[in-house]
């Protein structure tokens, strides 16, 4: 996420600056199998 929001150069700096704080951090990635949505346009008159 650091690269996405800060770019490559600032992302590298941020990761190095916060490495000690994130030593035990983990990344969990979820991929939905189904996506439920609703269209409320008719209810709002749009």
C-alpha positions in Angstrom: 0.0 0.0 0.0 2.9 2.3 0.6 3.9 2.1 -3.1 0.3 2.7 -4.2 -0.2 5.8 -2.2 3.3 7.2 -1.9 5.0 6.1 -5.1 8.1 4.0 -5.4 10.6 6.5 -4.0 8.6 7.6 -0.9 7.2 4.1 -0.5 10.8 2.7 -0.1 11.6 5.5 2.4 8.4 4.8 4.4 9.0 1.0 4.5 12.6 1.5 5.7 11.5 4.1 8.3 8.8 1.9 9.8 10.5 -1.5 9.4 11.0 -1.9 13.2 7.3 -1.2 13.9 6.1 -3.7 11.4 8.5 -6.5 12.2 5.6 -8.8 13.2 3.0 -7.6 10.8 1.3 -9.9 8.4 -0.7 -9.3 5.2 -4.0 -10.9 4.6 -5.5 -10.7 1.1 -9.1 -11.7 0.5 -10.7 -12.4 -2.9 -14.6 -12.4 -2.9 -16.3 -15.4 -4.6 -19.6 -13.5 -4.9 -20.4 -9.9 -5.0 -23.8 -8.8 -3.7 -25.1 -5.4 -4.7 -28.3 -3.5 -5.0 -29.5 -0.6 -7.3 -31.4 1.9 -5.3 -31.9 4.3 -8.2 -35.6 3.5 -8.5 -36.1 4.1 -4.8 -34.5 7.6 -4.9 -36.1 8.6 -8.2 -32.8 9.0 -10.1 
